[in-house]
């Protein structure tokens, strides 16, 4: 790929896929030049010298243009083709063998000028090759030879063009597949990192943090028992206080580690608190009232689920602020035995859900597509109920296995 880019930089507009055809044209031209020079043996000296000059001029202009024509524009190539044609016609007046140069010219015209312009030059050269034979007597072979040559050249050029097109499409497909593979690998890597961070956070929460909470609770209980005994208990109490303070500091550091592993919006708050923060921000920005309700017994959820529900809520309330013209909205988080549900309802102007889904992606429902995709990634579903005139209700249900903590220390500490 890098070498291909270098060639394109050296010759702007050059397609290296046709290098084989260019090599074939060069070999054919060399062979015809040799055949033309072979006719010198039967030519007068003056005619032979003129023939040599015309052959040399044609060869120089041909090979120079084959290398440099990719730098020229359309008019530059037309002038170059006109010069080659003029030298060819001039040499046919000196040596009849020069008529065979038209075979090379057919290829050159099609390489230099694509489409109707190239076909026009081929037709003009074919007419000239037939016309120059009229003074010496036109024969069927004299007409069929150039005509068949033109047909063969057109067929070869079409075949090369088709092969190159297929090759480019295949290369583009390969590039897209490689890019997709890279994106998929990056997505899988990011998902793996997120899952590992979630696992570590939960492991730390369920082991170190809970044990430190238990140590604090036991030290509080032991301190009460020691005070109840009476007597000289200051020294034991000081040691207990030191141990309790160390446990408290370690618990704070552990919670900081858990927060660092959690998604940013949830680092310092529960899911409900994060939703209330989102509601407050959007309410201030959109001048509407946004309430947050929680139904059912709140329970710890996987970080990926909490982050996904939070992002969906942000997208839904953002749509309310930007499009619904609503004055009130309500976010409801419902904890069930097998699923958690998020509902966002507003009293705005509503919309036609079916018509919105028929629009091309990016024309008004890109945010809805993103929320629906996020819900599907969590194994859930997203439903929207609305009609022109409002209201609008968005509901997301995500299945989840909820690990309810029954540790006494967690109840005491409120963790």
C-alpha positions in Angstrom: 0.0 0.0 0.0 2.8 2.4 0.8 4.5 1.8 -2.5 1.2 2.5 -4.3 0.9 5.8 -2.5 4.4 6.8 -3.5 3.7 6.1 -7.2 0.5 8.2 -7.0 2.5 11.0 -5.5 5.1 10.8 -8.2 2.5 10.6 -11.0 -0.8 12.4 -10.0 -3.7 10.6 -11.5 -1.8 7.5 -12.5 -3.5 4.2 -11.9 -0.8 1.6 -11.2 -3.4 -1.2 -11.8 -2.8 -0.7 -15.6 0.9 -1.2 -15.5 0.7 -4.6 -17.2 -1.3 -3.0 -20.1 1.3 -0.2 -20.4 4.1 -2.7 -20.6 2.2 -4.6 -23.3 1.8 -1.4 -25.3 5.5 -0.6 -24.9 6.5 -4.1 -26.2 4.1 -3.8 -29.1 5.4 -0.4 -30.0 9.0 -1.6 -30.0 8.2 -4.5 -32.2 6.4 -2.3 -34.7 9.3 0.2 -34.7 11.7 -2.6 -35.5 9.5 -3.8 -38.4 9.3 -0.2 -39.7 13.0 0.2 -39.6 13.3 -3.1 -41.5 11.8 -1.4 -44.5 14.9 0.9 -44.8 16.6 -1.7 -47.0 14.3 -1.0 -50.0 14.1 2.8 -49.6 16.0 5.6 -51.3 18.6 7.4 -49.1 16.5 10.6 -48.7 13.3 8.7 -47.9 15.2 6.4 -45.5 16.6 9.4 -43.6 13.2 11.0 -43.3 11.7 7.6 -42.3 14.3 7.3 -39.5 13.6 10.8 -38.2 9.9 10.2 -38.2 10.2 6.8 -36.5 12.6 8.3 -33.9 10.3 11.3 -33.3 7.2 9.0 -33.0 9.0 6.6 -30.6 10.3 9.5 -28.4 6.9 11.2 -28.2 5.2 7.9 -27.6 7.4 6.7 -24.7 7.8 10.1 -23.2 4.0 10.6 -23.2 3.4 7.1 -21.8 5.4 8.1 -18.7 4.3 11.7 -18.3 0.8 11.9 -19.6 -0.6 11.2 -16.1 0.7 14.7 -15.1 -1.2 16.4 -17.9 -4.8 17.4 -18.1 -7.2 16.4 -20.8 -6.1 19.1 -23.3 -2.4 18.2 -22.8 -3.2 14.6 -23.7 -5.3 15.7 -26.7 -2.3 17.7 -28.0 0.0 14.8 -27.4 -2.3 12.4 -29.3 -2.6 14.9 -32.1 1.2 15.1 -32.3 1.5 11.2 -32.5 -1.2 11.1 -35.1 0.5 13.7 -37.2 3.9 11.9 -37.2 2.1 8.6 -38.0 0.3 10.1 -41.0 3.5 11.8 -42.2 5.4 8.5 -42.1 2.7 6.6 -44.0 3.5 8.9 -47.0 7.1 7.6 -46.8 6.7 4.0 -45.8 3.4 1.9 -46.2 4.5 -0.2 -43.3 3.8 2.7 -40.9 0.1 2.0 -41.3 0.5 -0.7 -38.7 1.3 1.9 -36.1 -2.4 2.5 -35.8 -2.6 -0.7 -33.7 -0.5 1.1 -31.0 -2.4 4.3 -31.4 -5.7 2.6 -30.6 -4.3 1.5 -27.2 -2.7 5.0 -26.6 -6.0 6.9 -27.3 -7.9 4.7 -24.9 -5.3 4.9 -22.2 -5.0 8.7 -22.5 -8.7 9.5 -22.8 -11.5 7.6 -21.3 -15.1 7.5 -22.5 -16.4 9.0 -25.6 -13.3 11.1 -26.3 -11.1 8.0 -26.5 -13.6 6.2 -28.8 -13.8 9.3 -31.0 -10.0 9.2 -31.5 -10.1 5.5 -32.3 -12.8 6.0 -34.9 -10.8 8.9 -36.4 -7.6 6.8 -36.6 -9.5 3.9 -38.1 -10.9 6.3 -40.8 -7.4 7.7 -41.5 -5.9 4.2 -41.8 -8.5 3.3 -44.4 -8.3 6.6 -46.2 -4.5 6.6 -46.7 -4.9 3.3 -48.6 -7.2 4.7 -51.3 -4.5 6.2 -53.6 -2.8 2.7 -53.9 -6.1 0.8 -54.1 -8.4 -0.1 -51.3 -8.9 -3.8 -50.6 -11.1 -5.8 -48.2 -8.1 -6.7 -46.2 -7.0 -3.1 -46.0 -10.4 -2.3 -44.4 -10.9 -5.4 -42.3 -7.4 -5.3 -40.8 -7.6 -1.9 -39.1 -11.3 -2.5 -38.2 -10.7 -5.8 -36.5 -7.7 -4.3 -34.8 -9.9 -1.6 -33.4 -12.4 -4.1 -32.2 -9.7 -6.2 -30.5 -8.2 -3.2 -28.8 -11.6 -2.0 -27.6 -12.3 -5.5 -26.2 -8.9 -5.7 -24.5 -9.3 -2.2 -23.0 -12.8 -3.1 -21.7 -11.5 -6.3 -20.2 -8.7 -4.5 -18.4 -11.0 -1.8 -17.3 -13.5 -4.3 -15.9 -10.8 -6.3 -14.2 -9.3 -3.2 -12.6 -12.8 -2.1 -11.4 -13.4 -5.5 -9.8 -9.9 -5.5 -8.3 -10.5 -2.0 -6.8 -13.9 -3.0 -5.4 -12.3 -6.1 -3.9 -9.5 -4.1 -2.4 -12.0 -1.6 -1.0 -13.9 -4.5 0.5 -10.8 -5.9 2.0 -9.9 -2.5 3.5 -13.4 -2.2 4.9 -13.2 -5.7 6.4 -9.8 -4.9 8.0 -11.1 -1.6 9.4 -14.2 -3.4 10.7 -12.0 -6.1 12.3 -9.9 -3.4 14.0 -13.0 -1.6 15.3 -14.5 -4.9 16.5 -11.2 -5.8 18.3 -11.1 -2.3 19.9 -14.8 -2.6 20.9 -14.2 -6.1 22.4 -11.1 -4.8 24.2 -13.0 -1.9 25.6 -15.8 -4.2 26.7 -13.3 -6.5 28.3 -11.7 -3.7 30.2 -15.1 -2.4 31.4 -16.1 -5.9 32.5 -12.8 -6.4 34.3 -13.1 -3.0 36.0 -16.6 -3.9 37.1 -15.5 -7.3 38.4 -12.6 -5.7 40.4 -14.9 -3.0 41.8 -17.4 -5.6 43.0 -14.8 -7.9 44.4 -13.3 -5.0 46.4 -16.7 -3.9 47.5 -17.8 -7.4 48.6 -14.5 -8.3 50.3 -12.2 -5.6 51.5 -14.8 -2.9 52.0 -17.2 -5.1 53.8 -14.5 -6.5 56.1 -13.3 -3.0 57.0 -16.9 -2.1 57.8 -17.2 -5.2 60.0 -14.0 -4.3 61.8 -15.4 -0.8 62.5 -18.6 -2.2 63.8 -16.8 -4.7 66.1 -14.5 -2.0 67.4 -17.5 0.1 68.3 -19.1 -2.8 70.1 -15.8 -3.7 71.9 -15.5 -0.1 73.0 -18.9 -0.1 74.6 -18.2 -3.3 76.4 -14.9 -2.0 77.8 -16.6 1.1 79.1 -19.2 -1.0 80.8 -16.5 -2.9 82.7 -15.3 0.3 84.5 -11.9 0.7 86.0 -8.8 2.0 84.2 -9.8 1.5 80.6 -8.2 4.6 79.0 -5.2 2.7 77.5 -7.3 -0.1 75.9 -9.8 2.6 74.6 -6.9 4.6 73.0 -5.7 1.5 71.2 -9.2 0.7 70.0 -9.7 4.3 68.8 -6.4 4.0 66.9 -7.5 0.7 65.3 -10.9 2.1 64.5 -9.4 5.2 62.9 -7.0 3.1 60.8 -10.0 0.9 59.6 -11.9 4.1 58.8 -9.0 5.5 56.7 -8.6 2.2 54.8 -12.3 2.0 54.2 -12.2 5.5 52.7 -9.3 4.6 50.4 -11.1 1.4 49.4 -14.2 3.3 48.5 -12.0 5.8 46.5 -10.6 2.8 44.5 -14.2 1.5 43.8 -15.2 5.0 42.7 -12.2 5.2 40.3 -13.3 1.9 38.7 -16.9 3.0 38.4 -18.3 5.0 35.4 -17.7 8.7 35.9 -21.3 9.8 36.5 -21.7 7.2 39.2 -18.3 7.7 41.0 -19.7 9.7 43.9 -23.4 8.8 43.9 -25.9 6.0 43.7 -28.0 5.5 40.5 -30.9 7.4 42.0 -28.6 10.3 43.1 -27.0 10.4 39.6 -30.5 10.5 38.0 -31.5 13.4 40.4 -28.3 15.2 39.4 -29.2 14.7 35.7 -32.7 15.9 36.3 -31.5 19.0 38.1 -29.1 19.9 35.4 -31.6 19.5 32.6 -34.4 21.3 34.6 -32.1 24.3 35.0 -31.1 24.3 31.4 -34.6 23.7 29.9 -36.7 25.6 32.4 -39.0 22.6 33.2 -39.7 20.5 36.2 -38.1 17.1 36.3 -39.0 14.7 39.1 -37.2 11.4 40.0 -39.1 8.5 41.7 -37.8 5.1 42.7 -40.2 2.2 43.2 -39.3 -1.1 44.8 -36.4 -2.0 47.0 -33.2 -0.3 45.6 -30.5 -3.0 45.1 -27.0 -3.0 43.7 -26.8 -3.4 39.9 -23.9 -4.2 37.7 -22.0 -1.1 36.8 -22.6 -1.6 33.1 -26.4 -1.7 33.7 -26.3 1.4 35.9 -24.2 3.3 33.4 -26.4 2.2 30.5 -29.6 3.3 32.3 -28.1 6.6 33.2 -27.0 7.3 29.6 -30.5 6.4 28.3 -32.1 8.7 30.9 -29.7 11.5 29.8 -30.7 11.0 26.2 -34.4 10.8 26.9 -34.5 14.0 29.0 -32.3 15.7 26.4 -34.9 15.0 23.8 -37.6 16.4 26.1 -35.7 19.6 26.6 -34.7 20.0 22.9 -37.9 18.8 21.1 -40.9 18.2 23.3 -41.7 21.8 24.4 -42.7 20.2 27.7 -43.2 21.9 31.1 -42.9 18.7 33.2 -41.2 15.4 33.0 -40.8 12.5 35.4 -38.1 9.8 35.6 -39.2 6.6 37.3 -36.8 3.8 38.3 -38.5 0.6 39.2 -36.7 -2.3 40.8 -38.3 -5.7 40.2 -37.3 -9.3 41.0 -36.0 -10.1 37.5 -35.6 -6.7 35.8 -35.1 -3.0 36.4 -37.3 -0.5 34.5 -36.6 3.1 33.6 -39.5 5.3 32.5 -39.3 8.9 31.2 -42.7 10.6 30.7 -43.3 14.2 29.6 -46.3 16.4 28.9 -44.8 17.8 25.6 -46.2 18.0 22.1 -45.4 14.4 21.2 -44.7 13.0 17.8 -45.6 10.2 15.3 -43.4 7.3 16.4 -44.0 5.3 13.2 -43.2 8.2 10.9 -40.1 9.0 12.9 -38.8 5.5 12.4 -39.1 5.8 8.6 -36.7 8.7 8.5 -33.1 8.1 7.4 -30.7 7.6 10.3 -29.5 11.0 11.6 -32.6 12.9 10.5 -34.3 13.4 13.9 -34.0 10.0 15.5 -30.3 9.3 15.9 -30.7 9.7 19.7 -33.5 7.2 19.8 -31.5 4.7 17.8 -28.6 5.2 20.2 -30.8 4.6 23.2 -32.4 1.5 21.6 -29.0 0.1 20.8 -27.8 0.7 24.3 -30.9 -1.1 25.7 -30.3 -4.0 23.4 -26.6 -4.2 24.5 -27.9 -4.7 28.0 -30.2 -7.4 26.9 -33.3 -5.2 27.3 -35.9 -3.5 25.2 -36.9 0.1 24.6 -40.5 1.1 23.9 -41.9 4.6 23.0 -45.5 5.6 23.2 -46.5 9.0 21.8 -48.7 10.8 19.3 -48.9 14.3 17.9 -50.2 16.5 20.7 -48.5 14.4 23.4 -47.7 13.1 26.0 -44.6 10.9 25.3 -43.5 7.9 27.4 -40.2 6.1 27.0 -39.8 2.8 28.8 -36.7 0.6 29.1 -36.7 -2.8 30.7 -33.4 -4.5 31.4 -33.2 -8.0 32.9 -30.6 -8.3 35.6 -29.5 -10.6 38.4 -29.6 -8.5 41.6 -27.3 -9.6 44.4 -29.0 -8.4 47.6 -26.6 -7.9 50.4 -27.6 -9.4 53.7 -24.4 -8.8 55.6 -25.2 -7.2 59.0 -22.2 -4.9 58.7 -23.6 -3.5 55.4 -26.9 -2.7 57.2 -25.0 -1.0 60.0 -22.7 1.1 57.8 -25.3 1.8 55.1 -22.7 0.8 52.4 
